[in-house]
């Protein structure tokens, strides 16, 4: 499935947050039936997302989260479900094999970039390193 210009529905900040949910495997119970995809996205709470589509075009979206229900905005949960729809093989990645296939330099550069952009992970990594000293 490939939705044309789906990013146009969302602010860049919302896309980045939705990507985090997707990459943290927060999307579950994905069902596609009659041009409608439904899924549950778990974070602080679990929310139900519905994406309606026709061919390669999104025709409607809804989420049970307060950002969507109370404010009327398209949300990070919708982004996570769209990413699951357009990347159906995501869960088939063998992370251990992927990490082992990277060079030391690639692993170091990637880890530095991730830790610079995620304070919580940087603290976890610092604790891990300090434990081994």
C-alpha positions in Angstrom: 0.0 0.0 0.0 1.4 3.4 -0.9 -0.6 6.6 0.0 0.3 9.5 -2.2 1.2 12.7 -0.2 0.0 11.4 3.1 2.5 13.6 4.9 0.6 16.7 3.7 -2.1 15.9 6.4 0.4 16.3 9.3 2.7 18.8 10.9 6.4 17.7 10.8 6.4 17.4 14.6 3.4 15.1 14.5 5.1 12.9 11.9 8.2 12.6 14.0 6.2 11.6 17.0 4.2 9.1 15.0 7.4 7.6 13.6 8.6 7.0 17.2 5.4 5.1 18.0 5.8 3.1 14.8 9.4 2.3 15.4 8.6 1.3 19.0 6.1 -1.3 17.7 3.2 0.6 19.3 0.8 -0.4 16.5 -1.2 -3.6 17.1 -4.3 -5.4 15.9 -4.0 -3.9 12.4 -7.0 -5.0 10.2 -7.7 -4.0 6.6 -11.2 -4.5 5.4 -13.3 -2.8 2.7 -11.0 0.2 2.1 -10.7 0.8 5.9 -7.8 0.0 8.2 -8.2 -0.1 11.9 -5.6 -0.6 14.6 -4.8 0.1 18.2 -1.8 2.3 19.0 -0.4 2.1 22.5 1.5 4.8 24.3 0.5 6.4 27.6 -2.9 4.9 26.8 -4.3 2.8 24.0 -6.2 4.5 21.2 -8.2 3.1 18.3 -7.3 4.5 14.9 -9.3 4.2 11.6 -7.9 5.1 8.2 -10.3 5.1 5.2 -8.8 4.9 1.8 -9.5 4.5 -1.9 -6.7 3.2 -4.1 -3.7 5.2 -3.1 -5.5 8.1 -1.4 -6.6 8.6 2.2 -10.3 9.6 2.3 -10.8 9.9 6.1 -9.1 9.4 9.4 -10.2 9.1 13.0 -8.6 8.4 16.4 -10.0 8.1 19.9 -7.2 10.2 21.4 -8.1 13.6 23.0 -5.9 15.5 20.5 -8.1 14.2 17.7 -11.5 14.1 19.5 -11.3 17.3 21.5 -9.1 19.5 19.3 -10.0 18.1 15.9 -6.4 17.6 14.7 -4.8 14.7 12.9 -2.5 12.9 15.4 0.7 10.9 15.9 -1.4 7.7 16.3 -2.7 8.1 12.7 0.9 8.5 11.5 2.0 5.3 13.2 -0.9 3.4 11.6 -0.1 4.9 8.1 3.5 3.9 8.5 2.4 0.3 9.4 0.3 0.2 6.3 3.0 1.4 3.9 5.7 -0.7 5.6 4.1 -4.1 6.2 7.4 -5.9 6.5 8.7 -3.8 9.4 8.4 -6.5 12.1 10.3 -8.9 10.0 13.6 -7.1 10.5 16.1 -9.2 12.4 17.6 -6.4 14.6 20.4 -8.6 15.9 21.5 -9.5 12.4 21.2 -5.9 11.3 23.4 -4.6 14.1 26.0 -7.3 13.6 26.2 -6.5 9.9 27.0 -2.9 10.5 30.6 -1.7 10.8 31.9 -0.4 14.1 31.9 3.1 12.6 28.3 2.8 11.5 27.2 1.6 14.9 29.0 4.4 16.6 27.7 7.1 14.4 24.1 5.8 14.6 24.3 5.5 18.4 25.7 9.0 18.8 22.9 10.4 16.6 20.2 8.6 18.5 21.5 9.5 21.9 21.9 13.2 20.9 18.2 13.2 19.9 16.8 11.2 22.8 17.7 12.3 26.3 15.9 9.4 28.0 17.9 6.9 25.9 21.1 8.8 26.6 20.5 8.4 30.4 19.7 4.7 30.0 22.9 4.2 28.1 24.9 6.2 30.6 23.5 4.0 33.4 24.5 0.9 31.5 28.0 2.1 31.0 28.4 3.2 34.6 27.2 -0.2 35.8 29.9 -2.0 33.9 32.7 0.2 35.3 
